[in-house]
Amino acid sequence: MDSNTPWWREPAIDSSQGEPAAASRSQPQGNSLSYWALVGLTFVLLLAPQEQLPMLAPLRIALLSALLAVLAQGYHRLSNGLPLIDFHPAIKLLLILLAWAVVTVPFSYWPGGSVAYLLKFLIKTTIVFVLLTQVIDNLPKLKGISWALVLMSVPLAATTVGNFISGVQIEGGERVAGYTAGLTANPNDMALMLNLILPLCIALLLDSRQRTAKLLLVGIAGLLVVAIITTFSRAGFLTLVVTATTYAWYLRRRRQRVWAPVVLVLAVCALPLLPGSYVERIQTIVNIEQDSTGSAQTRLSDMKAALLLGLEHPIVGAGLGMNELAMNRERGETWTAVHNVYLQLLVELGFPGLILYLLLFHHCLTATAASHRRGIGKSHPGSQFYLSEGLRVSLIAFAVAAIFYPVAFHFYFYYIAGLAVAASRIGSQDNAGGRA
């Protein structure tokens, strides 16, 4: 590295050293400072160290990490004569969705509450989404942050399994407590988070050539599956089935297809080990009236009420974050949100908000298609292929999970979607370089 090059900047590519001409013409890669700040932000979001060490709480480490990532990335792009943001259709759609949420504020059931919700959730998820699409600009970074997510899932899953064995339950409930963090404290949320990370673990496993790494990833994947089961989440179970089915379909014509029957046999052999109460709970998915807790019946009733609300206010909805208040007026005060992302959007932002979200999801899902198609049929398709496929499976899994979760503006979807867009941009750059 040139001694005059600042430590936070990556060295420029020297085309005289035998690099392809296309590489020298490509846009400069992002700096490492913004990348590590983004990894740090991910660590704070998932593992919440401030909850374990209260002394960190006043430091606002999540805000500091995000601010550092934004400033470092912004400085890098502007100093290289690049626009502040390299726009992708998905980014434009998310910004339009954000703008629509702002437009609907004056028509909200509680405008002040909608503004507070906007600042607490949608603004933050938008920033994280855009950061991911801009900072993750090469394959090593994509692979690195995927490894980070998988490794960070270990304490989440291990805590859940440990709580299940020890009988630690959520307050006022009969189900296992999750991890002490906002995104994973609830067992249903824990199941969702682990289900979204599991395909990335499988992607890294399929791509790995080292036996040690393979054994580690197999162990982590098994731990994630066990943890998802211990949450007793019906949505978590369905999402897990979707992930397994999707991967079985993708692998059907590849050499790794031999593992599908092995996994199936292991799953069948593990059935007798499942608690009887778990089997009974899963059965209520198709036999709703058998749910003795009444939660399945309540959620079905809430979905019907939410659909009626959406049809009554089809344009602006009840306002961002106001679906609980709107539901209270429709079916009585229970102060519970409708557990369905699509109906949540319909109730809060009307059909325009729902359509924008669906278009956003479609663009993020199709963003991985090109890289995935290029690798099909190759004996060793490479990391880009496997990671794009893993992100694609995560998005498909979320599309099903979203039917049962009130998380339209939380980080779960936007993080995976941001990585999917980043993977698409990396694949496009690599493909352009290959053609040059």
Buried (B, 14 or more C-beta within 10 A) or exposed (E): EEEEEEEEBBEEBEEEEEEEEBEEEBEBBBBBBBBBBBBBBBBBBBBBEBBEEEEBEEEEBBEBBBBBBBEBBBBBBEEBEEEEBBEBBBBEBBBBBBEBBBEBBEBBBBBEBBBEBBEEBBBBBBBBBBBBBBBBBBBEBBBBBBBBBBBBBBBBBBBBBBBBEEEEBBEEEEBBBBBEBEBBBBBBBBBBBBBBBBBBBBBBBBBBEEEEBBEBBBEBBEBBBBBBBBBBBBBBBBBBEBBBEBBBEBBEEBEEEEBBEEBEEEEEEEEEEEEEEBEEBBEBBEEEEEBEEEBBBBBEEBBBBBBEBBEEBEEBBBBBBBBBBBBBEBBEEEEBBBBBBBBBBBBBBBBBBBBBBBBBBBBBBBBBEBBBEBBEEEEEBBBBBBBBBBBBBBBBBBBBBBBBBBBBBBBBBBBBBBBBBBBBBBBBBBBEBEEE
